[in-house]
Amino acid sequence: MSDFRFGIWGCGLISKFHAEAIEQLSGAVIAGAFDINEASRDKFCETYGAKPFMSEEEFASSNEIDAICICLPSGLHYDAAMLCIRNKKHVVIEKPIALTSSQAGDIVKAADENGVFVSVISQLRYSDAVKEVKRIVDSGKLGTITIGNAIMKYWRSPEYYKTGSWRGTWEMDGGGALMNQGIHGVDLLQYFMGKVVAVSAFAKTLVHDIQTEDTLTAVLEYENGAIGTIQATTSVAPGYGRRIEICGSKGSIVLCEDTIEICDVEGENKPISDLKKGHASASRPDGIDSSLHALQLRDFIKAVQMGEKPWIDANEGKKSVDIICAIYESARSGKKVYLD
């Protein structure tokens, strides 16, 4: 079987995680790359031995590429994904899939109509600790689930926003601390807890000179009857690890980044060190590695080759965007918002 050929669209910070992940996979190659910044494109191609493409149309339609990883600023994800899909390319999209529920729905529909597969990066679902939490929650050992919280008290410096003019803007970032930094936590929370049916929220910009929020709190109601909260900030120094709390009538479990910090569940107590990986993304945007990206891309390749939808497909990517957009609507209107 010939190598699976990836193209990389966007040669900034996040592209290196995709490139490093692809290099870890037997039978996968980086066949090409495109970026409107020619210097960034050429440096990337030289580093990873990829072919530089001169235009987005040439890139998206090339028969030298099987799938394209979209590593662009968030506000460009939708147009890039739709162009690739219309050209019958499979697509891997960095979070978020798009900036609105409507855009996300368009991508879902277009992928189905064009017979291609879309995956949205939610690499944290592949960590050992997340798998273990999911297994325990699904086992029913927590009893009646009553609380599901995600606490993401992060820090980003003023320089972080200044080095990327798109950051912290509604047009290109789609939101602030919740949409950009917090979306992985939202994905994990709904993955563990199930469907969110209603939200009420407050959002403020307290520290940074940006359009979007740097401090947000939302209250959630779940379809299973539980309630919970989401806190997302880039305004809390020095920044603390993502904390997911799932609590029930018979036990509770707390995930801090890649560590099960608390496991008060009968027969399921485990030493913290067994599942510890950890990283520093609470205060640094580059504080992750590519190992979990590699696991997701490996599954994506297998799904495409088997002709099956990837586990984390466009519909899965849409779920977190739906929740976030509802939270923003509540924060703007001051009203409780119900999700479909």
Phi and psi in degrees as a GROMACS rama.xvg file:
@    title "Ramachandran Plot"
@    xaxis  label "Phi"
@    yaxis  label "Psi"
@TYPE xy
-72.0864  162.019  SER-2
-63.0118  146.783  ASP-3
-82.2784  125.06  PHE-4
-105.183  114.523  ARG-5
-95.8174  144.29  PHE-6
-110.896  147.643  GLY-7
-114.386  119.229  ILE-8
-106.626  108.57  TRP-9
104.494  117.113  GLY-10
-115.2  39.2154  CYS-11
-93.0756  -151.204  GLY-12
-56.728  -48.9729  LEU-13
-71.2443  -22.3483  ILE-14
-63.269  -28.9099  SER-15
-68.4503  -31.3943  LYS-16
-67.4815  -39.7374  PHE-17
-67.0882  -44.0386  HIS-18
-63.5292  -45.188  ALA-19
-63.8289  -36.5929  GLU-20
-64.958  -45.633  ALA-21
-61.7454  -38.9404  ILE-22
-64.8236  -20.5834  GLU-23
-81.2181  -10.2892  GLN-24
-102.312  122.056  LEU-25
-66.9777  132.528  SER-26
86.3976  11.145  GLY-27
-127.743  142.163  ALA-28
-136.645  156.368  VAL-29
-93.4667  104.388  ILE-30
-86.4367  -25.7787  ALA-31
-169.407  169.95  GLY-32
-152.136  152.976  ALA-33
-140.616  139.193  PHE-34
-153.903  140.758  ASP-35
-66.4614  -22.4595  ILE-36
-83.0284  102.323  ASN-37
-62.715  -35.1892  GLU-38
-65.5603  -43.3272  ALA-39
-64.3445  -42.9345  SER-40
-60.5623  -48.2586  ARG-41
-67.2849  -37.2592  ASP-42
-65.1719  -43.2216  LYS-43
-61.5765  -47.4869  PHE-44
-64.1797  -37.6707  CYS-45
-65.6927  -40.9778  GLU-46
-65.8213  -41.2005  THR-47
-110.159  7.32837  TYR-48
67.0833  34.8416  GLY-49
-101.171  158.304  ALA-50
-82.1646  128.353  LYS-51
-80.1183  133.242  PRO-52
-104.42  145.177  PHE-53
-91.4839  -19.0909  MET-54
-146.054  157.087  SER-55
-68.0988  -33.9776  GLU-56
-67.1011  -43.5028  GLU-57
-62.4247  -40.9244  GLU-58
-66.4295  -50.4588  PHE-59
-67.7513  -24.092  ALA-60
-102.625  -0.172849  SER-61
-65.4097  133.809  SER-62
-81.5606  5.24506  ASN-63
-90.1167  -1.13878  GLU-64
-128.433  134.662  ILE-65
-93.2259  -37.6392  ASP-66
-148.181  150.152  ALA-67
-119.935  128.876  ILE-68
-91.1594  119.612  CYS-69
-93.1847  110.454  ILE-70
-118.063  34.2372  CYS-71
-89.6647  167.616  LEU-72
-53.0061  148.656  PRO-73
-53.5228  -39.3022  SER-74
-68.7916  -9.78071  GLY-75
-102.303  -3.54771  LEU-76
-60.7553  -44.5143  HIS-77
-62.4753  -54.0712  TYR-78
-62.4527  -41.023  ASP-79
-65.001  -44.722  ALA-80
-61.9281  -44.0421  ALA-81
-64.7832  -37.7413  MET-82
-64.7758  -44.283  LEU-83
-63.0352  -44.2192  CYS-84
-63.8785  -42.3401  ILE-85
-63.6325  -24.3379  ARG-86
-94.8369  17.7608  ASN-87
62.9137  32.6958  LYS-88
-99.6742  137.029  LYS-89
-69.7919  151.606  HIS-90
-136.626  137.321  VAL-91
-114.125  122.472  VAL-92
-112.844  127.6  ILE-93
-62.3874  154.516  GLU-94
-65.1656  145.284  LYS-95
-81.9662  162.238  PRO-96
-58.8161  -36.228  ILE-97
-166.03  178.926  ALA-98
-94.3327  -12.8801  LEU-99
-136.99  158.928  THR-100
-62.5065  -36.4914  SER-101
-63.7679  -45.719  SER-102
-61.9369  -43.2801  GLN-103
-60.7098  -41.0106  ALA-104
-63.361  -37.2097  GLY-105
-60.8814  -41.1693  ASP-106
-66.5531  -42.9587  ILE-107
-56.8537  -48.9013  VAL-108
-65.5636  -43.9539  LYS-109
-64.9594  -39.6351  ALA-110
-61.945  -43.1892  ALA-111
-64.0697  -43.5097  ASP-112
-67.8517  -30.206  GLU-113
-99.5699  1.90645  ASN-114
66.884  33.7787  GLY-115
-121.104  166.204  VAL-116
-110.607  141.216  PHE-117
-123.514  134.732  VAL-118
-125.378  144.43  SER-119
-113.828  131.199  VAL-120
-64.0913  113.763  ILE-121
-137.321  57.5473  SER-122
-63.8529  -21.2792  GLN-123
-64.5032  -23.9349  LEU-124
-63.2908  -16.5373  ARG-125
-91.2176  -3.35305  TYR-126
-72.6533  150.065  SER-127
-58.0963  -40.962  ASP-128
-66.7865  -42.2789  ALA-129
-64.4658  -43.0203  VAL-130
-58.2165  -40.0777  LYS-131
-69.1936  -42.6994  GLU-132
-61.2191  -45.1691  VAL-133
-60.2412  -43.5458  LYS-134
-61.08  -43.7627  ARG-135
-68.3343  -43.6392  ILE-136
-60.4091  -45.5896  VAL-137
-69.9844  -19.5622  ASP-138
-71.2731  -18.1835  SER-139
85.1181  2.93292  GLY-140
-71.0274  -13.498  LYS-141
-82.6269  -4.74281  LEU-142
76.3008  -143.492  GLY-143
-74.9786  118.659  THR-144
-71.5658  127.25  ILE-145
-116.343  -30.5111  THR-146
-135.686  136.598  ILE-147
-138.057  110.792  GLY-148
-119.668  147.542  ASN-149
-127.728  120.902  ALA-150
-117.893  117.491  ILE-151
-130.16  82.1044  MET-152
-95.3702  88.5288  LYS-153
-103.387  167.949  TYR-154
-128.82  134.185  TRP-155
-130.935  134.917  ARG-156
-75.2065  160.515  SER-157
-57.3171  -33.2892  PRO-158
-64.086  -33.505  GLU-159
-56.8257  -44.7853  TYR-160
-73.6146  -31.0434  TYR-161
-72.7564  -28.0768  LYS-162
-80.2825  -7.78017  THR-163
-140.007  104.89  GLY-164
-63.9352  -18.8923  SER-165
-78.4764  -21.8165  TRP-166
-68.9072  137.354  ARG-167
75.0602  18.7277  GLY-168
-112.727  148.359  THR-169
-70.1134  -38.1363  TRP-170
-66.5195  -40.6225  GLU-171
-110.183  -21.9871  MET-172
-105.904  -19.9075  ASP-173
73.7594  2.63261  GLY-174
153.942  -174.203  GLY-175
-115.046  -115.754  GLY-176
-58.4597  -33.4555  ALA-177
-77.8896  -51.9301  LEU-178
-69.124  -42.0771  MET-179
-84.9821  -65.6808  ASN-180
-78.9849  -31.9962  GLN-181
-92.3205  -6.2742  GLY-182
-64.7342  -32.9352  ILE-183
-65.4977  -37.9538  HIS-184
-66.168  -38.6846  GLY-185
-62.4843  -42.5112  VAL-186
-61.0462  -45.8947  ASP-187
-65.0263  -40.4294  LEU-188
-61.947  -47.4264  LEU-189
-71.4801  -27.1721  GLN-190
-64.1444  -41.2867  TYR-191
-77.8247  -41.3836  PHE-192
-94.9022  -23.1418  MET-193
93.4229  -168.926  GLY-194
-61.472  135.662  LYS-195
-90.8081  131.021  VAL-196
-108.595  -19.8659  VAL-197
-158.589  149.822  ALA-198
-140.171  150.572  VAL-199
-135.02  136.732  SER-200
-147.081  156.634  ALA-201
-126.629  137.223  PHE-202
-138.37  136.216  ALA-203
-140.137  158.693  LYS-204
-113.051  103.565  THR-205
-107.743  -23.477  LEU-206
-124.761  -43.9303  VAL-207
-97.2239  153.404  HIS-208
-89.1081  74.3531  ASP-209
-136.62  163.806  ILE-210
-73.7007  -35.399  GLN-211
-94.9519  177.45  THR-212
-74.0195  145.402  GLU-213
-114.056  0.968935  ASP-214
-148.698  122.78  THR-215
-148.112  142.093  LEU-216
-134.758  134.405  THR-217
-131.722  146.255  ALA-218
-105.781  134.636  VAL-219
-119.917  146.116  LEU-220
-115.878  134.007  GLU-221
-103.646  156.732  TYR-222
-62.1028  -28.3894  GLU-223
-79.8897  2.03424  ASN-224
98.9438  -14.7747  GLY-225
-72.4675  165.27  ALA-226
-127.159  170.598  ILE-227
-178.422  -174.432  GLY-228
-136.508  156.38  THR-229
-125.263  128.017  ILE-230
-117.721  130.313  GLN-231
-138.266  125.562  ALA-232
-141.053  158.563  THR-233
-123.939  23.7668  THR-234
-115.421  7.15665  SER-235
-110.818  110.115  VAL-236
-89.5444  143.403  ALA-237
-87.2346  3.77065  PRO-238
100.009  137.127  GLY-239
-130.256  155.53  TYR-240
-65.2367  150.445  GLY-241
-57.4048  134.423  ARG-242
-127.841  121.542  ARG-243
-115.148  124.675  ILE-244
-117.831  121.124  GLU-245
-119.299  116.367  ILE-246
-125.219  141.834  CYS-247
-143.027  -177.506  GLY-248
-73.6112  -15.0684  SER-249
-118.162  -5.53361  LYS-250
174.196  169.111  GLY-251
-141.298  153.368  SER-252
-140.812  137.834  ILE-253
-127.14  125.718  VAL-254
-108.704  120.288  LEU-255
-113.204  110.931  CYS-256
51.0449  -119.028  GLU-257
-102.807  25.9558  ASP-258
-124.656  131.036  THR-259
-78.8934  102.889  ILE-260
-81.5574  -37.2657  GLU-261
-133.69  133.905  ILE-262
-141.492  77.1606  CYS-263
-90.0693  68.9009  ASP-264
-133.019  129.166  VAL-265
-57.0053  124.947  GLU-266
78.3535  4.04552  GLY-267
-124.129  9.12254  GLU-268
-68.6753  130.641  ASN-269
-133.095  145.705  LYS-270
-60.1499  139.271  PRO-271
-57.3677  -39.286  ILE-272
-65.7906  -20.5861  SER-273
-60.7386  -32.7329  ASP-274
-119.001  14.8231  LEU-275
-82.1754  129.12  LYS-276
-124.783  -67.7529  LYS-277
76.3731  152.441  GLY-278
-159.862  -179.029  HIS-279
-113.22  29.6123  ALA-280
-72.3291  -9.55823  SER-281
-62.1257  -29.1809  ALA-282
-123.798  -9.83677  SER-283
-132.689  125.986  ARG-284
-65.9284  -20.3241  PRO-285
-99.0934  13.3724  ASP-286
-83.195  45.0229  GLY-287
-133.181  168.949  ILE-288
-121.475  179.871  ASP-289
-97.1605  2.24712  SER-290
-63.5446  -40.1732  SER-291
-75.4684  -33.1499  LEU-292
-56.9013  -42.0501  HIS-293
-61.4836  -40.8059  ALA-294
-64.0773  -41.4703  LEU-295
-68.2496  -41.8107  GLN-296
-66.5263  -34.2635  LEU-297
-61.2671  -44.6881  ARG-298
-65.8517  -36.0721  ASP-299
-62.1987  -46.9656  PHE-300
-58.6625  -46.6107  ILE-301
-60.3578  -42.9328  LYS-302
-62.3506  -46.1275  ALA-303
-62.0304  -45.0024  VAL-304
-66.6424  -28.5677  GLN-305
-87.8859  -6.46135  MET-306
72.8945  30.4571  GLY-307
-119.622  150.72  GLU-308
-64.1664  139.714  LYS-309
-62.5523  153.624  PRO-310
-55.9312  -50.1287  TRP-311
-98.9869  83.778  ILE-312
-95.9281  -169.567  ASP-313
-62.5471  -36.7446  ALA-314
-62.3651  -40.8653  ASN-315
-64.5467  -41.6084  GLU-316
-64.8614  -29.9507  GLY-317
-69.596  -30.3392  LYS-318
-58.4228  -46.606  LYS-319
-68.9297  -35.5659  SER-320
-65.3028  -39.8729  VAL-321
-58.8137  -45.1874  ASP-322
-64.5429  -46.4846  ILE-323
-63.8771  -43.7017  ILE-324
-63.8002  -37.1228  CYS-325
-65.5109  -39.3149  ALA-326
-63.3672  -44.1053  ILE-327
-63.6138  -39.5567  TYR-328
-62.1848  -41.3552  GLU-329
-64.692  -43.2444  SER-330
-63.1344  -37.1141  ALA-331
-72.5065  -41.2877  ARG-332
-89.0013  -20.9698  SER-333
73.9425  15.1871  GLY-334
-120.051  157.533  LYS-335
-68.5269  137.532  LYS-336
-119.992  133.08  VAL-337
-100.1  137.96  TYR-338
-94.1727  149.344  LEU-339
